[in-house]
Amino acid sequence: MNDNNATIELKKVTKNFKNTKVIDQLDLKVVAGEFLVLLGPSGCGKSTTLRMIAGLEVASDGEVLIDGDDIKKSLSDGHTIAMVFQDYALYPNMTVYQNLEYALKVHKVEKNERKRRLTSILETLNLSDYKDRLPSELSGGQKQRVALGRGMAKKSKVFLLDEPLSNIDVQLREKARDEIQSLHDKNNQTIVYVTHDQLEAMALGDRIAVMNEGIIQMIDTPENIYKNPTNLFVAKFIGTPQINVLPIKYQDSCLFLNECKLFQITETKNIAKKTDYLLGIRPEHVRILTEHKNEFSIQAEVIKTVDYGRFMQLTLNIDEETTIKAITECLDHKVGDKVFIQIEKETSIIFDVDSKKNIYWDRV
Ligand SMILES: Nc1ncnc2c1ncn2[C@@H]1O[C@H](COP(=O)(O)OP(=O)(O)OP(=O)(O)O)[C@@H](O)[C@H]1O
């Protein structure tokens, strides 16, 4: 650890609003200098978790520690934590420049240094022309950029961001995202970043914590979350188009989708215990063949195509009840085409039909 970052730890944190439990015994460790993204659907408790780390909400039970000390210590010094709020929280009577400068003045950052930092931030966030305006004279996206700039200027050990790019135009959003990332590379702040945008999470996070209903479902690198989701919720929440989920049967060392044989399993391990499972296969892993190749080739009909220029998204009917989505680089497919698909063992994820957990069937 160095001077620029701090660890964050939540130990068995619960938060109730009146009689409703919105966070349930949450354990979370953010390593010093890490970029952690909290990702999940609306209402799952991301903002509440972030607000407890910021000391804006008090945990009903459990502990919130910054560098091993109770959150109150960090709050008292005013330096340790900076937060970008979802609703911007700008000072209405101050200009953009004054909003950005305020915290730096309070923390006695020298005038030339203040000017240097703020000029660069105003430029980066395309705000130079608006520096003398009041927040009431700005659009939503501009206000959000000011809020982001204010957090960036502070160079705190812990930087907390709650959906900081949600109202910013797509083009500028990418630039702002790059800026947050390079700020992190440069200053090594410990960042906790809340979003419900999976692409943003995948692009930014060293690790992603996927939340649902006040519980962290999985916390891991973007790659592991995508390739080896711990349960069906995580598998479905990450990836566009969504992962295909098919009811399958295990029989005679093979997996079957209805009457179609998918593939053979030599090492039975976790899978020999039951007959029914759910198979998850990402659309880009469904192999499209123009002709029958072997006993594992399954006939399908193209019922919808979406041409994205570089790739095509196909919706395929295997039978009356089974539809599957596929992504292919071949742009020649048309509705009505008869093709064959192949589902491969290496890219298949198998879930328990009851618990919906990944059974990690391919692991020893
Ligand atoms: N002050 C409050 N009083 C009562 N309920 C609250 C309060 N703040 C949040 N909640 C409830 O707690 C749950 C979690 O809210 P939270 O804002 O943490 O979710 P979120 O995942 O950040 O959602 P979003 O992405 O929509 O902002 C929601 O059901 C919300 O209605």
The ligand as an SDF file (V2000), in Angstrom:
LIG
                    3D

 31 33  0  0  0  0  0  0  0  0999 V2000
  -33.6550    5.8370    2.3910 N   0  0  0  0  0  0  0  0  0  0  0  0
  -34.3170    4.7410    2.0450 C   0  0  0  0  0  0  0  0  0  0  0  0
  -35.4500    4.3960    2.6780 N   0  0  0  0  0  0  0  0  0  0  0  0
  -36.1240    3.2730    2.3530 C   0  0  0  0  0  0  0  0  0  0  0  0
  -35.7410    2.4170    1.3830 N   0  0  0  0  0  0  0  0  0  0  0  0
  -34.6210    2.7030    0.7180 C   0  0  0  0  0  0  0  0  0  0  0  0
  -33.8430    3.8820    1.0030 C   0  0  0  0  0  0  0  0  0  0  0  0
  -32.7760    3.8860    0.1790 N   0  0  0  0  0  0  0  0  0  0  0  0
  -32.8680    2.7760   -0.6010 C   0  0  0  0  0  0  0  0  0  0  0  0
  -33.9760    2.0750   -0.2830 N   0  0  0  0  0  0  0  0  0  0  0  0
  -34.3840    0.7850   -0.8830 C   0  0  0  0  0  0  0  0  0  0  0  0
  -33.3020   -0.1070   -0.7960 O   0  0  0  0  0  0  0  0  0  0  0  0
  -33.2050   -0.9300   -1.9570 C   0  0  0  0  0  0  0  0  0  0  0  0
  -31.8200   -0.7850   -2.5360 C   0  0  0  0  0  0  0  0  0  0  0  0
  -31.6700    0.5340   -3.0380 O   0  0  0  0  0  0  0  0  0  0  0  0
  -30.3330    1.0290   -3.7470 P   0  0  0  0  0  0  0  0  0  0  0  0
  -30.5110    2.4680   -4.0970 O   0  0  0  0  0  0  0  0  0  0  0  0
  -29.1750    0.6700   -2.8980 O   0  0  0  0  0  0  0  0  0  0  0  0
  -30.3320    0.1180   -5.0590 O   0  0  0  0  0  0  0  0  0  0  0  0
  -29.4300    0.2310   -6.3600 P   0  0  0  0  0  0  0  0  0  0  0  0
  -28.9720   -1.1500   -6.6470 O   0  0  0  0  0  0  0  0  0  0  0  0
  -28.3940    1.2670   -6.2080 O   0  0  0  0  0  0  0  0  0  0  0  0
  -30.5030    0.6750   -7.4430 O   0  0  0  0  0  0  0  0  0  0  0  0
  -30.3850    1.7400   -8.6760 P   0  0  0  0  0  0  0  0  0  0  0  0
  -29.4690    1.0960   -9.6830 O   0  0  0  0  0  0  0  0  0  0  0  0
  -31.7950    1.8030   -9.1770 O   0  0  0  0  0  0  0  0  0  0  0  0
  -29.8810    3.0200   -8.1420 O   0  0  0  0  0  0  0  0  0  0  0  0
  -34.3090   -0.4650   -2.8920 C   0  0  0  0  0  0  0  0  0  0  0  0
  -35.3890   -1.3500   -2.7660 O   0  0  0  0  0  0  0  0  0  0  0  0
  -34.6790    0.9100   -2.3740 C   0  0  0  0  0  0  0  0  0  0  0  0
  -36.0350    1.1990   -2.6200 O   0  0  0  0  0  0  0  0  0  0  0  0
  1  2  1  0
  2  3  1  0
  2  7  2  0
  3  4  2  0
  4  5  1  0
  5  6  2  0
  6  7  1  0
  6 10  1  0
  7  8  1  0
  8  9  2  0
  9 10  1  0
 10 11  1  0
 11 12  1  0
 11 30  1  0
 12 13  1  0
 13 14  1  0
 13 28  1  0
 14 15  1  0
 15 16  1  0
 16 17  2  0
 16 18  1  0
 16 19  1  0
 19 20  1  0
 20 21  2  0
 20 22  1  0
 20 23  1  0
 23 24  1  0
 24 25  2  0
 24 26  1  0
 24 27  1  0
 28 29  1  0
 28 30  1  0
 30 31  1  0
M  END
$$$$
